[in-house]
Amino acid sequence: MKKVTAFVGTASKKHTLYAVRQFLNGIESQGDVESEVVVLSDYKLEACRGCKVCFAKGEEFCPLKDDRDVLIEKMMMSDGVVFATPNYSFQVSGIMKVFLDRLGCMFHRPRFFGKVFTGIVVQGFYGGPKILKYLDFVAQGLGFRVTKGSCVTALDPMTEKAKRKAEAVLKAHSARFLDRLSQPPYPSPPLVMLMVFRMGRSSILRELDETARDYTYWRDKGWFESDYFYPVRLNVFQKAVGGLLDYFLARRAKPQPQP
Ligand SMILES: Cc1cc2nc3c(=O)[nH]c(=O)nc-3n(C[C@H](O)[C@H](O)[C@H](O)COP(=O)(O)O)c2cc1C
């Protein structure tokens, strides 16, 4: 059985939550899936103060004491993860952004490989697809395999036609997500992610040392020697691109300490 957890960024517990429930009902009725809904406003989440201690020393040194680790643990225990948000002022909701900021250092130290991600955006009239793209970008940076999400329009009062349209969109989305969940969890990487890996590694080796948490994280994961974030057989083209990148990136000058 697969576990899917949906993180919902709406305090109103109305349209976005309803869309998430429809999506999860779809996957539970079609597949061997157990789901959990996590409404972010039911948890304690504090706004990041920007001290960057998590980047430099590690997330356990964060001065904020909230439910961040509970939420991360829920993601780690899941095979599939959904971020769902209403469109507020043409962006994710405030609480969703606070949540994403709390994961900020994980763009440097990604950890959600092998897990499938998808986004759900509920909008009143305009701007949802851009937000969906943003969520996909964030999730890819965290290490997830991203499956195309859905944007649903839900303005009160919802007409029968709008309800049927949303239902159809979410049903197709459930099927797409289930299909992805059944695929191998560690596929050959897309070229862009291979480049992200090689460029990230090169920057860390060039600019950091053992006193930096990013350095020890990448070192301890074996990423200074590996082909990619996880064991995978690269094809000839990927090997060539990776090798060329490593070669040219290694030739860049080391930054000199400021006088
Ligand atoms: C503060 C606020 C800002 C909003 N901004 C937008 C917007 O920029 N674009 C849009 O299409 N809808 C906007 N809406 C409408 C919501 O996206 C829409 O009503 C959605 O269904 C709300 O989901 P919810 O019931 O889960 O909160 C906004 C709603 C609120 C409360």
Ligand as a Chemical Component Dictionary entry (heavy atoms), coordinates in Angstrom:
data_LIG
# 
_chem_comp.id                   LIG 
_chem_comp.type                 NON-POLYMER 
_chem_comp.pdbx_formal_charge   0 
_chem_comp.three_letter_code    LIG 
# 
loop_
_chem_comp_atom.comp_id 
_chem_comp_atom.atom_id 
_chem_comp_atom.alt_atom_id 
_chem_comp_atom.type_symbol 
_chem_comp_atom.charge 
_chem_comp_atom.model_Cartn_x 
_chem_comp_atom.model_Cartn_y 
_chem_comp_atom.model_Cartn_z 
_chem_comp_atom.pdbx_ordinal 
LIG C1  C1  C 0 -7.073  37.260 -0.039 1  
LIG C2  C2  C 0 -7.583  36.599 -1.296 2  
LIG C3  C3  C 0 -6.932  36.867 -2.475 3  
LIG C4  C4  C 0 -7.346  36.262 -3.661 4  
LIG N1  N1  N 0 -6.669  36.500 -4.803 5  
LIG C5  C5  C 0 -7.026  35.885 -5.936 6  
LIG C6  C6  C 0 -6.279  36.069 -7.140 7  
LIG O1  O1  O 0 -5.308  36.803 -7.168 8  
LIG N2  N2  N 0 -6.671  35.415 -8.241 9  
LIG C7  C7  C 0 -7.750  34.579 -8.251 10 
LIG O2  O2  O 0 -8.042  33.995 -9.280 11 
LIG N3  N3  N 0 -8.475  34.364 -7.133 12 
LIG C8  C8  C 0 -8.157  34.991 -5.981 13 
LIG N4  N4  N 0 -8.872  34.791 -4.824 14 
LIG C9  C9  C 0 -10.013 33.865 -4.868 15 
LIG C10 C10 C 0 -9.639  32.473 -4.341 16 
LIG O3  O3  O 0 -8.530  31.949 -5.002 17 
LIG C11 C11 C 0 -10.798 31.513 -4.505 18 
LIG O4  O4  O 0 -11.958 32.050 -3.895 19 
LIG C12 C12 C 0 -10.524 30.146 -3.940 20 
LIG O5  O5  O 0 -11.608 29.317 -4.238 21 
LIG C13 C13 C 0 -10.324 30.200 -2.445 22 
LIG O6  O6  O 0 -10.039 28.908 -1.967 23 
LIG P1  P1  P 0 -10.360 28.529 -0.446 24 
LIG O7  O7  O 0 -11.872 28.449 -0.329 25 
LIG O8  O8  O 0 -9.726  27.213 -0.234 26 
LIG O9  O9  O 0 -9.763  29.593 0.415  27 
LIG C14 C14 C 0 -8.476  35.383 -3.649 28 
LIG C15 C15 C 0 -9.141  35.141 -2.428 29 
LIG C16 C16 C 0 -8.690  35.742 -1.264 30 
LIG C17 C17 C 0 -9.386  35.429 0.032  31 
# 
loop_
_chem_comp_bond.comp_id 
_chem_comp_bond.atom_id_1 
_chem_comp_bond.atom_id_2 
_chem_comp_bond.value_order 
_chem_comp_bond.pdbx_ordinal 
LIG C1  C2  SING 1  
LIG C2  C3  SING 2  
LIG C2  C16 DOUB 3  
LIG C3  C4  DOUB 4  
LIG C4  N1  SING 5  
LIG C4  C14 SING 6  
LIG N1  C5  DOUB 7  
LIG C5  C6  SING 8  
LIG C5  C8  SING 9  
LIG C6  O1  DOUB 10 
LIG C6  N2  SING 11 
LIG N2  C7  SING 12 
LIG C7  O2  DOUB 13 
LIG C7  N3  SING 14 
LIG N3  C8  DOUB 15 
LIG C8  N4  SING 16 
LIG N4  C9  SING 17 
LIG N4  C14 SING 18 
LIG C9  C10 SING 19 
LIG C10 O3  SING 20 
LIG C10 C11 SING 21 
LIG C11 O4  SING 22 
LIG C11 C12 SING 23 
LIG C12 O5  SING 24 
LIG C12 C13 SING 25 
LIG C13 O6  SING 26 
LIG O6  P1  SING 27 
LIG P1  O7  DOUB 28 
LIG P1  O8  SING 29 
LIG P1  O9  SING 30 
LIG C14 C15 DOUB 31 
LIG C15 C16 SING 32 
LIG C16 C17 SING 33 
# 
